Amino acid sequence: MDHKEIIKKAHKTLKSALNYEPIGMNLLPAHFTMPELQGLYETILEKKLDRRNFARRIKNYDIIKPAVLKKGENQNKNPRLYEFDREKYHAALEQGFHSGW
């Protein structure tokens, strides 16, 4: 087995999957910032993405929502946190979408 080729093929598959289904639920913590999600996409795509366009596009997919935090977890010191809407995320996995990253 050539591990380098296995990793290269896995990366290519993940990169291709971005065009048809959401990713991130298993790759990010339960609560994450938009820059963290964007960083994940940029790492996979190997290119920089415009911050405003990325945020708008992700929000339009309707698979994330503002995080529901316990009392005292986010006292305006942390940036806005998000979490995946599990039901909508799984629906998007089943139905797919076309994004063309």
Residue pairs with C-beta under 8 A, 6 or more apart in sequence:
11 44
14 23
14 44
15 44
15 45
15 46
17 23
18 41
18 44
18 45
18 99
18 101
19 98
19 99
19 100
19 101
20 96
20 97
20 98
20 99
21 92
21 93
21 96
21 97
22 61
22 63
22 84
22 89
22 92
22 93
22 97
23 40
23 41
23 44
24 32
24 37
24 40
24 84
25 84
25 86
25 89
27 40
28 36
28 37
28 40
30 67
30 83
31 67
31 69
31 81
31 82
31 83
32 81
32 82
32 83
33 79
33 80
33 81
33 82
34 51
34 54
34 55
34 58
34 79
34 80
34 82
35 51
35 79
37 58
37 64
37 82
38 49
38 51
38 54
38 55
41 49
41 54
41 101
42 48
42 49
45 101
49 101
57 99
58 64
61 92
61 97
61 99
62 85
62 88
63 84
63 85
63 88
63 89
63 92
64 82
64 83
64 84
64 85
65 82
65 83
65 84
65 85
66 80
66 81
66 82
66 83
67 74
67 81
67 82
67 83
68 83
69 81
74 81
